[in-house]
Amino acid sequence: MVVWRLPEPLPGSLHGLKYRLALVVNGACVLRYDNEAGKGDHRHHEDEEMPYHFVSPQALLNDFWNDVENWRR
């Protein structure tokens, strides 16, 4: 997990955070939440990428850990 506070939002995001939260298993990233300039907030589940609606830092952590638990099942 890495989170930075930015002086202004990245293009494509409405908040002032830059982040990446990843679950790596046996050297492969199987789950990742991140945002990047132009792409905005999104999540990766194995080979699939989909938009993510960022609400708050706490909601981001909750969503990530819920997905980790679901993946582990």
mmCIF file of the N, C-alpha and C atoms, coordinates in Angstrom:
data_MODEL
# 
_entry.id   MODEL 
# 
loop_
_atom_site.group_PDB 
_atom_site.id 
_atom_site.type_symbol 
_atom_site.label_atom_id 
_atom_site.label_alt_id 
_atom_site.label_comp_id 
_atom_site.label_asym_id 
_atom_site.label_entity_id 
_atom_site.label_seq_id 
_atom_site.pdbx_PDB_ins_code 
_atom_site.Cartn_x 
_atom_site.Cartn_y 
_atom_site.Cartn_z 
_atom_site.occupancy 
_atom_site.B_iso_or_equiv 
_atom_site.pdbx_formal_charge 
_atom_site.auth_seq_id 
_atom_site.auth_comp_id 
_atom_site.auth_asym_id 
_atom_site.auth_atom_id 
_atom_site.pdbx_PDB_model_num 
ATOM 1   N N  . MET A 1 1  ? 0.843   -1.179  0.000   1.00 0.00 ? 1  MET A N  1 
ATOM 2   C CA . MET A 1 1  ? 0.000   0.000   0.000   1.00 0.00 ? 1  MET A CA 1 
ATOM 3   C C  . MET A 1 1  ? 0.880   1.231   0.000   1.00 0.00 ? 1  MET A C  1 
ATOM 4   N N  . VAL A 1 2  ? 0.552   2.149   -0.884  1.00 0.00 ? 2  VAL A N  1 
ATOM 5   C CA . VAL A 1 2  ? 1.239   3.435   -0.954  1.00 0.00 ? 2  VAL A CA 1 
ATOM 6   C C  . VAL A 1 2  ? 0.176   4.497   -1.208  1.00 0.00 ? 2  VAL A C  1 
ATOM 7   N N  . VAL A 1 3  ? 0.222   5.577   -0.417  1.00 0.00 ? 3  VAL A N  1 
ATOM 8   C CA . VAL A 1 3  ? -0.721  6.686   -0.587  1.00 0.00 ? 3  VAL A CA 1 
ATOM 9   C C  . VAL A 1 3  ? 0.053   7.995   -0.467  1.00 0.00 ? 3  VAL A C  1 
ATOM 10  N N  . TRP A 1 4  ? -0.169  8.894   -1.414  1.00 0.00 ? 4  TRP A N  1 
ATOM 11  C CA . TRP A 1 4  ? 0.423   10.228  -1.370  1.00 0.00 ? 4  TRP A CA 1 
ATOM 12  C C  . TRP A 1 4  ? -0.696  11.249  -1.309  1.00 0.00 ? 4  TRP A C  1 
ATOM 13  N N  . ARG A 1 5  ? -0.480  12.340  -0.600  1.00 0.00 ? 5  ARG A N  1 
ATOM 14  C CA . ARG A 1 5  ? -1.394  13.490  -0.635  1.00 0.00 ? 5  ARG A CA 1 
ATOM 15  C C  . ARG A 1 5  ? -0.826  14.452  -1.670  1.00 0.00 ? 5  ARG A C  1 
ATOM 16  N N  . LEU A 1 6  ? -1.647  14.848  -2.622  1.00 0.00 ? 6  LEU A N  1 
ATOM 17  C CA . LEU A 1 6  ? -1.227  15.730  -3.704  1.00 0.00 ? 6  LEU A CA 1 
ATOM 18  C C  . LEU A 1 6  ? -1.760  17.140  -3.480  1.00 0.00 ? 6  LEU A C  1 
ATOM 19  N N  . PRO A 1 7  ? -1.086  18.139  -4.034  1.00 0.00 ? 7  PRO A N  1 
ATOM 20  C CA . PRO A 1 7  ? -1.582  19.509  -3.887  1.00 0.00 ? 7  PRO A CA 1 
ATOM 21  C C  . PRO A 1 7  ? -2.877  19.751  -4.670  1.00 0.00 ? 7  PRO A C  1 
ATOM 22  N N  . GLU A 1 8  ? -3.122  18.937  -5.681  1.00 0.00 ? 8  GLU A N  1 
ATOM 23  C CA . GLU A 1 8  ? -4.371  19.034  -6.465  1.00 0.00 ? 8  GLU A CA 1 
ATOM 24  C C  . GLU A 1 8  ? -4.672  17.661  -7.043  1.00 0.00 ? 8  GLU A C  1 
ATOM 25  N N  . PRO A 1 9  ? -5.939  17.401  -7.382  1.00 0.00 ? 9  PRO A N  1 
ATOM 26  C CA . PRO A 1 9  ? -6.296  16.081  -7.909  1.00 0.00 ? 9  PRO A CA 1 
ATOM 27  C C  . PRO A 1 9  ? -5.598  15.766  -9.236  1.00 0.00 ? 9  PRO A C  1 
ATOM 28  N N  . LEU A 1 10 ? -5.342  14.498  -9.441  1.00 0.00 ? 10 LEU A N  1 
ATOM 29  C CA . LEU A 1 10 ? -4.848  14.038  -10.742 1.00 0.00 ? 10 LEU A CA 1 
ATOM 30  C C  . LEU A 1 10 ? -5.951  14.202  -11.773 1.00 0.00 ? 10 LEU A C  1 
ATOM 31  N N  . PRO A 1 11 ? -5.622  14.459  -13.030 1.00 0.00 ? 11 PRO A N  1 
ATOM 32  C CA . PRO A 1 11 ? -6.661  14.451  -14.068 1.00 0.00 ? 11 PRO A CA 1 
ATOM 33  C C  . PRO A 1 11 ? -7.377  13.100  -14.068 1.00 0.00 ? 11 PRO A C  1 
ATOM 34  N N  . GLY A 1 12 ? -8.695  13.139  -13.988 1.00 0.00 ? 12 GLY A N  1 
ATOM 35  C CA . GLY A 1 12 ? -9.489  11.919  -13.942 1.00 0.00 ? 12 GLY A CA 1 
ATOM 36  C C  . GLY A 1 12 ? -9.957  11.552  -12.543 1.00 0.00 ? 12 GLY A C  1 
ATOM 37  N N  . SER A 1 13 ? -9.432  12.219  -11.513 1.00 0.00 ? 13 SER A N  1 
ATOM 38  C CA . SER A 1 13 ? -9.849  11.987  -10.124 1.00 0.00 ? 13 SER A CA 1 
ATOM 39  C C  . SER A 1 13 ? -10.364 13.294  -9.536  1.00 0.00 ? 13 SER A C  1 
ATOM 40  N N  . LEU A 1 14 ? -11.246 13.177  -8.537  1.00 0.00 ? 14 LEU A N  1 
ATOM 41  C CA . LEU A 1 14 ? -11.835 14.361  -7.912  1.00 0.00 ? 14 LEU A CA 1 
ATOM 42  C C  . LEU A 1 14 ? -11.275 14.631  -6.520  1.00 0.00 ? 14 LEU A C  1 
ATOM 43  N N  . HIS A 1 15 ? -10.276 13.870  -6.092  1.00 0.00 ? 15 HIS A N  1 
ATOM 44  C CA . HIS A 1 15 ? -9.713  13.993  -4.751  1.00 0.00 ? 15 HIS A CA 1 
ATOM 45  C C  . HIS A 1 15 ? -8.204  14.217  -4.865  1.00 0.00 ? 15 HIS A C  1 
ATOM 46  N N  . GLY A 1 16 ? -7.579  14.578  -3.767  1.00 0.00 ? 16 GLY A N  1 
ATOM 47  C CA . GLY A 1 16 ? -6.162  14.913  -3.784  1.00 0.00 ? 16 GLY A CA 1 
ATOM 48  C C  . GLY A 1 16 ? -5.238  13.794  -3.329  1.00 0.00 ? 16 GLY A C  1 
ATOM 49  N N  . LEU A 1 17 ? -5.600  12.544  -3.626  1.00 0.00 ? 17 LEU A N  1 
ATOM 50  C CA . LEU A 1 17 ? -4.754  11.419  -3.252  1.00 0.00 ? 17 LEU A CA 1 
ATOM 51  C C  . LEU A 1 17 ? -4.275  10.667  -4.488  1.00 0.00 ? 17 LEU A C  1 
ATOM 52  N N  . LYS A 1 18 ? -3.074  10.156  -4.416  1.00 0.00 ? 18 LYS A N  1 
ATOM 53  C CA . LYS A 1 18 ? -2.523  9.224   -5.402  1.00 0.00 ? 18 LYS A CA 1 
ATOM 54  C C  . LYS A 1 18 ? -2.267  7.959   -4.609  1.00 0.00 ? 18 LYS A C  1 
ATOM 55  N N  . TYR A 1 19 ? -2.740  6.803   -5.095  1.00 0.00 ? 19 TYR A N  1 
ATOM 56  C CA . TYR A 1 19 ? -2.622  5.591   -4.300  1.00 0.00 ? 19 TYR A CA 1 
ATOM 57  C C  . TYR A 1 19 ? -2.434  4.352   -5.169  1.00 0.00 ? 19 TYR A C  1 
ATOM 58  N N  . ARG A 1 20 ? -1.909  3.313   -4.523  1.00 0.00 ? 20 ARG A N  1 
ATOM 59  C CA . ARG A 1 20 ? -1.931  1.967   -5.099  1.00 0.00 ? 20 ARG A CA 1 
ATOM 60  C C  . ARG A 1 20 ? -1.947  0.985   -3.940  1.00 0.00 ? 20 ARG A C  1 
ATOM 61  N N  . LEU A 1 21 ? -2.897  0.096   -3.987  1.00 0.00 ? 21 LEU A N  1 
ATOM 62  C CA . LEU A 1 21 ? -3.040  -0.964  -2.997  1.00 0.00 ? 21 LEU A CA 1 
ATOM 63  C C  . LEU A 1 21 ? -3.037  -2.257  -3.793  1.00 0.00 ? 21 LEU A C  1 
ATOM 64  N N  . ALA A 1 22 ? -2.163  -3.175  -3.449  1.00 0.00 ? 22 ALA A N  1 
ATOM 65  C CA . ALA A 1 22 ? -2.021  -4.379  -4.265  1.00 0.00 ? 22 ALA A CA 1 
ATOM 66  C C  . ALA A 1 22 ? -1.925  -5.628  -3.407  1.00 0.00 ? 22 ALA A C  1 
ATOM 67  N N  . LEU A 1 23 ? -2.488  -6.698  -3.920  1.00 0.00 ? 23 LEU A N  1 
ATOM 68  C CA . LEU A 1 23 ? -2.319  -8.031  -3.371  1.00 0.00 ? 23 LEU A CA 1 
ATOM 69  C C  . LEU A 1 23 ? -1.482  -8.805  -4.376  1.00 0.00 ? 23 LEU A C  1 
ATOM 70  N N  . VAL A 1 24 ? -0.290  -9.222  -3.946  1.00 0.00 ? 24 VAL A N  1 
ATOM 71  C CA . VAL A 1 24 ? 0.631   -9.956  -4.814  1.00 0.00 ? 24 VAL A CA 1 
ATOM 72  C C  . VAL A 1 24 ? 0.789   -11.361 -4.249  1.00 0.00 ? 24 VAL A C  1 
ATOM 73  N N  . VAL A 1 25 ? 0.568   -12.362 -5.098  1.00 0.00 ? 25 VAL A N  1 
ATOM 74  C CA . VAL A 1 25 ? 0.652   -13.763 -4.696  1.00 0.00 ? 25 VAL A CA 1 
ATOM 75  C C  . VAL A 1 25 ? 1.628   -14.478 -5.615  1.00 0.00 ? 25 VAL A C  1 
ATOM 76  N N  . ASN A 1 26 ? 2.638   -15.083 -5.037  1.00 0.00 ? 26 ASN A N  1 
ATOM 77  C CA . ASN A 1 26 ? 3.657   -15.799 -5.821  1.00 0.00 ? 26 ASN A CA 1 
ATOM 78  C C  . ASN A 1 26 ? 4.239   -14.928 -6.931  1.00 0.00 ? 26 ASN A C  1 
ATOM 79  N N  . GLY A 1 27 ? 4.463   -13.655 -6.630  1.00 0.00 ? 27 GLY A N  1 
ATOM 80  C CA . GLY A 1 27 ? 5.079   -12.739 -7.579  1.00 0.00 ? 27 GLY A CA 1 
ATOM 81  C C  . GLY A 1 27 ? 4.137   -12.146 -8.615  1.00 0.00 ? 27 GLY A C  1 
ATOM 82  N N  . ALA A 1 28 ? 2.854   -12.501 -8.557  1.00 0.00 ? 28 ALA A N  1 
ATOM 83  C CA . ALA A 1 28 ? 1.876   -11.975 -9.521  1.00 0.00 ? 28 ALA A CA 1 
ATOM 84  C C  . ALA A 1 28 ? 0.856   -11.097 -8.802  1.00 0.00 ? 28 ALA A C  1 
ATOM 85  N N  . CYS A 1 29 ? 0.568   -9.939  -9.374  1.00 0.00 ? 29 CYS A N  1 
ATOM 86  C CA . CYS A 1 29 ? -0.441  -9.042  -8.822  1.00 0.00 ? 29 CYS A CA 1 
ATOM 87  C C  . CYS A 1 29 ? -1.819  -9.585  -9.205  1.00 0.00 ? 29 CYS A C  1 
ATOM 88  N N  . VAL A 1 30 ? -2.604  -9.983  -8.209  1.00 0.00 ? 30 VAL A N  1 
ATOM 89  C CA . VAL A 1 30 ? -3.922  -10.558 -8.474  1.00 0.00 ? 30 VAL A CA 1 
ATOM 90  C C  . VAL A 1 30 ? -5.050  -9.570  -8.182  1.00 0.00 ? 30 VAL A C  1 
ATOM 91  N N  . LEU A 1 31 ? -4.747  -8.504  -7.433  1.00 0.00 ? 31 LEU A N  1 
ATOM 92  C CA . LEU A 1 31 ? -5.746  -7.498  -7.103  1.00 0.00 ? 31 LEU A CA 1 
ATOM 93  C C  . LEU A 1 31 ? -5.028  -6.174  -6.877  1.00 0.00 ? 31 LEU A C  1 
ATOM 94  N N  . ARG A 1 32 ? -5.522  -5.101  -7.500  1.00 0.00 ? 32 ARG A N  1 
ATOM 95  C CA . ARG A 1 32 ? -4.903  -3.789  -7.304  1.00 0.00 ? 32 ARG A CA 1 
ATOM 96  C C  . ARG A 1 32 ? -5.944  -2.691  -7.453  1.00 0.00 ? 32 ARG A C  1 
ATOM 97  N N  . TYR A 1 33 ? -5.891  -1.740  -6.535  1.00 0.00 ? 33 TYR A N  1 
ATOM 98  C CA . TYR A 1 33 ? -6.659  -0.496  -6.631  1.00 0.00 ? 33 TYR A CA 1 
ATOM 99  C C  . TYR A 1 33 ? -5.633  0.601   -6.850  1.00 0.00 ? 33 TYR A C  1 
ATOM 100 N N  . ASP A 1 34 ? -5.863  1.452   -7.851  1.00 0.00 ? 34 ASP A N  1 
ATOM 101 C CA . ASP A 1 34 ? -4.938  2.555   -8.068  1.00 0.00 ? 34 ASP A CA 1 
ATOM 102 C C  . ASP A 1 34 ? -5.613  3.654   -8.869  1.00 0.00 ? 34 ASP A C  1 
ATOM 103 N N  . ASN A 1 35 ? -4.903  4.768   -8.980  1.00 0.00 ? 35 ASN A N  1 
ATOM 104 C CA . ASN A 1 35 ? -5.350  5.854   -9.848  1.00 0.00 ? 35 ASN A CA 1 
ATOM 105 C C  . ASN A 1 35 ? -4.122  6.413   -10.542 1.00 0.00 ? 35 ASN A C  1 
ATOM 106 N N  . GLU A 1 36 ? -4.344  6.897   -11.733 1.00 0.00 ? 36 GLU A N  1 
ATOM 107 C CA . GLU A 1 36 ? -3.256  7.499   -12.496 1.00 0.00 ? 36 GLU A CA 1 
ATOM 108 C C  . GLU A 1 36 ? -3.819  8.604   -13.365 1.00 0.00 ? 36 GLU A C  1 
ATOM 109 N N  . ALA A 1 37 ? -2.959  9.542   -13.704 1.00 0.00 ? 37 ALA A N  1 
ATOM 110 C CA . ALA A 1 37 ? -3.381  10.698  -14.491 1.00 0.00 ? 37 ALA A CA 1 
ATOM 111 C C  . ALA A 1 37 ? -4.037  10.245  -15.781 1.00 0.00 ? 37 ALA A C  1 
ATOM 112 N N  . GLY A 1 38 ? -5.204  10.795  -16.056 1.00 0.00 ? 38 GLY A N  1 
ATOM 113 C CA . GLY A 1 38 ? -5.930  10.484  -17.278 1.00 0.00 ? 38 GLY A CA 1 
ATOM 114 C C  . GLY A 1 38 ? -6.838  9.279   -17.167 1.00 0.00 ? 38 GLY A C  1 
ATOM 115 N N  . LYS A 1 39 ? -6.505  8.331   -16.313 1.00 0.00 ? 39 LYS A N  1 
ATOM 116 C CA . LYS A 1 39 ? -7.313  7.119   -16.144 1.00 0.00 ? 39 LYS A CA 1 
ATOM 117 C C  . LYS A 1 39 ? -8.237  7.225   -14.951 1.00 0.00 ? 39 LYS A C  1 
ATOM 118 N N  . GLY A 1 40 ? -7.825  7.977   -13.949 1.00 0.00 ? 40 GLY A N  1 
ATOM 119 C CA . GLY A 1 40 ? -8.630  8.108   -12.742 1.00 0.00 ? 40 GLY A CA 1 
ATOM 120 C C  . GLY A 1 40 ? -8.587  6.864   -11.881 1.00 0.00 ? 40 GLY A C  1 
ATOM 121 N N  . ASP A 1 41 ? -9.563  6.758   -10.993 1.00 0.00 ? 41 ASP A N  1 
ATOM 122 C CA . ASP A 1 41 ? -9.637  5.662   -10.030 1.00 0.00 ? 41 ASP A CA 1 
ATOM 123 C C  . ASP A 1 41 ? -10.140 4.394   -10.715 1.00 0.00 ? 41 ASP A C  1 
ATOM 124 N N  . HIS A 1 42 ? -9.443  3.293   -10.463 1.00 0.00 ? 42 HIS A N  1 
ATOM 125 C CA . HIS A 1 42 ? -9.871  2.018   -11.032 1.00 0.00 ? 42 HIS A CA 1 
ATOM 126 C C  . HIS A 1 42 ? -9.290  0.872   -10.215 1.00 0.00 ? 42 HIS A C  1 
ATOM 127 N N  . ARG A 1 43 ? -9.779  -0.328  -10.515 1.00 0.00 ? 43 ARG A N  1 
ATOM 128 C CA . ARG A 1 43 ? -9.281  -1.519  -9.830  1.00 0.00 ? 43 ARG A CA 1 
ATOM 129 C C  . ARG A 1 43 ? -9.008  -2.602  -10.859 1.00 0.00 ? 43 ARG A C  1 
ATOM 130 N N  . HIS A 1 44 ? -8.060  -3.440  -10.517 1.00 0.00 ? 44 HIS A N  1 
ATOM 131 C CA . HIS A 1 44 ? -7.693  -4.579  -11.355 1.00 0.00 ? 44 HIS A CA 1 
ATOM 132 C C  . HIS A 1 44 ? -7.979  -5.843  -10.550 1.00 0.00 ? 44 HIS A C  1 
ATOM 133 N N  . HIS A 1 45 ? -8.655  -6.773  -11.164 1.00 0.00 ? 45 HIS A N  1 
ATOM 134 C CA . HIS A 1 45 ? -8.854  -8.095  -10.558 1.00 0.00 ? 45 HIS A CA 1 
ATOM 135 C C  . HIS A 1 45 ? -8.330  -9.097  -11.564 1.00 0.00 ? 45 HIS A C  1 
ATOM 136 N N  . GLU A 1 46 ? -7.139  -9.641  -11.253 1.00 0.00 ? 46 GLU A N  1 
ATOM 137 C CA . GLU A 1 46 ? -6.398  -10.504 -12.161 1.00 0.00 ? 46 GLU A CA 1 
ATOM 138 C C  . GLU A 1 46 ? -6.213  -9.756  -13.481 1.00 0.00 ? 46 GLU A C  1 
ATOM 139 N N  . ASP A 1 47 ? -6.777  -10.200 -14.598 1.00 0.00 ? 47 ASP A N  1 
ATOM 140 C CA . ASP A 1 47 ? -6.547  -9.531  -15.883 1.00 0.00 ? 47 ASP A CA 1 
ATOM 141 C C  . ASP A 1 47 ? -7.623  -8.515  -16.248 1.00 0.00 ? 47 ASP A C  1 
ATOM 142 N N  . GLU A 1 48 ? -8.601  -8.315  -15.385 1.00 0.00 ? 48 GLU A N  1 
ATOM 143 C CA . GLU A 1 48 ? -9.714  -7.410  -15.685 1.00 0.00 ? 48 GLU A CA 1 
ATOM 144 C C  . GLU A 1 48 ? -9.502  -6.061  -14.997 1.00 0.00 ? 48 GLU A C  1 
ATOM 145 N N  . GLU A 1 49 ? -9.746  -4.968  -15.714 1.00 0.00 ? 49 GLU A N  1 
ATOM 146 C CA . GLU A 1 49 ? -9.669  -3.611  -15.162 1.00 0.00 ? 49 GLU A CA 1 
ATOM 147 C C  . GLU A 1 49 ? -11.043 -2.976  -15.241 1.00 0.00 ? 49 GLU A C  1 
ATOM 148 N N  . MET A 1 50 ? -11.466 -2.315  -14.139 1.00 0.00 ? 50 MET A N  1 
ATOM 149 C CA . MET A 1 50 ? -12.774 -1.674  -14.121 1.00 0.00 ? 50 MET A CA 1 
ATOM 150 C C  . MET A 1 50 ? -12.709 -0.373  -13.333 1.00 0.00 ? 50 MET A C  1 
ATOM 151 N N  . PRO A 1 51 ? -13.583 0.578   -13.621 1.00 0.00 ? 51 PRO A N  1 
ATOM 152 C CA . PRO A 1 51 ? -13.597 1.836   -12.870 1.00 0.00 ? 51 PRO A CA 1 
ATOM 153 C C  . PRO A 1 51 ? -13.894 1.582   -11.397 1.00 0.00 ? 51 PRO A C  1 
ATOM 154 N N  . TYR A 1 52 ? -13.384 2.469   -10.552 1.00 0.00 ? 52 TYR A N  1 
ATOM 155 C CA . TYR A 1 52 ? -13.653 2.408   -9.114  1.00 0.00 ? 52 TYR A CA 1 
ATOM 156 C C  . TYR A 1 52 ? -14.166 3.775   -8.682  1.00 0.00 ? 52 TYR A C  1 
ATOM 157 N N  . HIS A 1 53 ? -15.264 3.790   -7.948  1.00 0.00 ? 53 HIS A N  1 
ATOM 158 C CA . HIS A 1 53 ? -15.834 5.041   -7.449  1.00 0.00 ? 53 HIS A CA 1 
ATOM 159 C C  . HIS A 1 53 ? -15.232 5.348   -6.075  1.00 0.00 ? 53 HIS A C  1 
ATOM 160 N N  . PHE A 1 54 ? -14.288 6.289   -6.038  1.00 0.00 ? 54 PHE A N  1 
ATOM 161 C CA . PHE A 1 54 ? -13.630 6.684   -4.794  1.00 0.00 ? 54 PHE A CA 1 
ATOM 162 C C  . PHE A 1 54 ? -14.579 7.545   -3.976  1.00 0.00 ? 54 PHE A C  1 
ATOM 163 N N  . VAL A 1 55 ? -14.790 7.146   -2.708  1.00 0.00 ? 55 VAL A N  1 
ATOM 164 C CA . VAL A 1 55 ? -15.654 7.902   -1.804  1.00 0.00 ? 55 VAL A CA 1 
ATOM 165 C C  . VAL A 1 55 ? -14.831 8.563   -0.711  1.00 0.00 ? 55 VAL A C  1 
ATOM 166 N N  . SER A 1 56 ? -13.925 7.785   -0.094  1.00 0.00 ? 56 SER A N  1 
ATOM 167 C CA . SER A 1 56 ? -13.087 8.280   0.991   1.00 0.00 ? 56 SER A CA 1 
ATOM 168 C C  . SER A 1 56 ? -11.917 7.314   1.179   1.00 0.00 ? 56 SER A C  1 
ATOM 169 N N  . PRO A 1 57 ? -10.867 7.760   1.872   1.00 0.00 ? 57 PRO A N  1 
ATOM 170 C CA . PRO A 1 57 ? -9.762  6.838   2.147   1.00 0.00 ? 57 PRO A CA 1 
ATOM 171 C C  . PRO A 1 57 ? -10.223 5.596   2.925   1.00 0.00 ? 57 PRO A C  1 
ATOM 172 N N  . GLN A 1 58 ? -11.086 5.777   3.906   1.00 0.00 ? 58 GLN A N  1 
ATOM 173 C CA . GLN A 1 58 ? -11.557 4.630   4.691   1.00 0.00 ? 58 GLN A CA 1 
ATOM 174 C C  . GLN A 1 58 ? -12.363 3.662   3.829   1.00 0.00 ? 58 GLN A C  1 
ATOM 175 N N  . ALA A 1 59 ? -13.215 4.186   2.954   1.00 0.00 ? 59 ALA A N  1 
ATOM 176 C CA . ALA A 1 59 ? -13.992 3.311   2.061   1.00 0.00 ? 59 ALA A CA 1 
ATOM 177 C C  . ALA A 1 59 ? -13.061 2.555   1.110   1.00 0.00 ? 59 ALA A C  1 
ATOM 178 N N  . LEU A 1 60 ? -12.013 3.218   0.633   1.00 0.00 ? 60 LEU A N  1 
ATOM 179 C CA . LEU A 1 60 ? -11.029 2.562   -0.231  1.00 0.00 ? 60 LEU A CA 1 
ATOM 180 C C  . LEU A 1 60 ? -10.405 1.372   0.496   1.00 0.00 ? 60 LEU A C  1 
ATOM 181 N N  . LEU A 1 61 ? -9.947  1.595   1.728   1.00 0.00 ? 61 LEU A N  1 
ATOM 182 C CA . LEU A 1 61 ? -9.361  0.500   2.508   1.00 0.00 ? 61 LEU A CA 1 
ATOM 183 C C  . LEU A 1 61 ? -10.366 -0.624  2.741   1.00 0.00 ? 61 LEU A C  1 
ATOM 184 N N  . ASN A 1 62 ? -11.588 -0.274  3.098   1.00 0.00 ? 62 ASN A N  1 
ATOM 185 C CA . ASN A 1 62 ? -12.627 -1.290  3.317   1.00 0.00 ? 62 ASN A CA 1 
ATOM 186 C C  . ASN A 1 62 ? -12.878 -2.104  2.055   1.00 0.00 ? 62 ASN A C  1 
ATOM 187 N N  . ASP A 1 63 ? -13.008 -1.431  0.916   1.00 0.00 ? 63 ASP A N  1 
ATOM 188 C CA . ASP A 1 63 ? -13.265 -2.129  -0.349  1.00 0.00 ? 63 ASP A CA 1 
ATOM 189 C C  . ASP A 1 63 ? -12.101 -3.049  -0.704  1.00 0.00 ? 63 ASP A C  1 
ATOM 190 N N  . PHE A 1 64 ? -10.880 -2.546  -0.528  1.00 0.00 ? 64 PHE A N  1 
ATOM 191 C CA . PHE A 1 64 ? -9.706  -3.362  -0.840  1.00 0.00 ? 64 PHE A CA 1 
ATOM 192 C C  . PHE A 1 64 ? -9.660  -4.606  0.041   1.00 0.00 ? 64 PHE A C  1 
ATOM 193 N N  . TRP A 1 65 ? -9.789  -4.433  1.370   1.00 0.00 ? 65 TRP A N  1 
ATOM 194 C CA . TRP A 1 65 ? -9.709  -5.585  2.267   1.00 0.00 ? 65 TRP A CA 1 
ATOM 195 C C  . TRP A 1 65 ? -10.858 -6.551  2.064   1.00 0.00 ? 65 TRP A C  1 
ATOM 196 N N  . ASN A 1 66 ? -12.045 -6.067  1.714   1.00 0.00 ? 66 ASN A N  1 
ATOM 197 C CA . ASN A 1 66 ? -13.160 -6.966  1.383   1.00 0.00 ? 66 ASN A CA 1 
ATOM 198 C C  . ASN A 1 66 ? -12.828 -7.799  0.153   1.00 0.00 ? 66 ASN A C  1 
ATOM 199 N N  . ASP A 1 67 ? -12.237 -7.171  -0.863  1.00 0.00 ? 67 ASP A N  1 
ATOM 200 C CA . ASP A 1 67 ? -11.845 -7.914  -2.065  1.00 0.00 ? 67 ASP A CA 1 
ATOM 201 C C  . ASP A 1 67 ? -10.738 -8.918  -1.760  1.00 0.00 ? 67 ASP A C  1 
ATOM 202 N N  . VAL A 1 68 ? -9.800  -8.558  -0.878  1.00 0.00 ? 68 VAL A N  1 
ATOM 203 C CA . VAL A 1 68 ? -8.753  -9.499  -0.479  1.00 0.00 ? 68 VAL A CA 1 
ATOM 204 C C  . VAL A 1 68 ? -9.397  -10.731 0.170   1.00 0.00 ? 68 VAL A C  1 
ATOM 205 N N  . GLU A 1 69 ? -10.307 -10.496 1.094   1.00 0.00 ? 69 GLU A N  1 
ATOM 206 C CA . GLU A 1 69 ? -10.984 -11.628 1.764   1.00 0.00 ? 69 GLU A CA 1 
ATOM 207 C C  . GLU A 1 69 ? -11.757 -12.484 0.769   1.00 0.00 ? 69 GLU A C  1 
ATOM 208 N N  . ASN A 1 70 ? -12.450 -11.850 -0.165  1.00 0.00 ? 70 ASN A N  1 
ATOM 209 C CA . ASN A 1 70 ? -13.190 -12.608 -1.192  1.00 0.00 ? 70 ASN A CA 1 
ATOM 210 C C  . ASN A 1 70 ? -12.240 -13.408 -2.073  1.00 0.00 ? 70 ASN A C  1 
ATOM 211 N N  . TRP A 1 71 ? -11.106 -12.846 -2.421  1.00 0.00 ? 71 TRP A N  1 
ATOM 212 C CA . TRP A 1 71 ? -10.128 -13.546 -3.257  1.00 0.00 ? 71 TRP A CA 1 
ATOM 213 C C  . TRP A 1 71 ? -9.578  -14.765 -2.516  1.00 0.00 ? 71 TRP A C  1 
ATOM 214 N N  . ARG A 1 72 ? -9.335  -14.615 -1.218  1.00 0.00 ? 72 ARG A N  1 
ATOM 215 C CA . ARG A 1 72 ? -8.749  -15.701 -0.416  1.00 0.00 ? 72 ARG A CA 1 
ATOM 216 C C  . ARG A 1 72 ? -9.694  -16.880 -0.263  1.00 0.00 ? 72 ARG A C  1 
ATOM 217 N N  . ARG A 1 73 ? -10.995 -16.656 -0.399  1.00 0.00 ? 73 ARG A N  1 
ATOM 218 C CA . ARG A 1 73 ? -11.968 -17.754 -0.278  1.00 0.00 ? 73 ARG A CA 1 
ATOM 219 C C  . ARG A 1 73 ? -11.897 -18.565 -1.503  1.00 0.00 ? 73 ARG A C  1 
# 
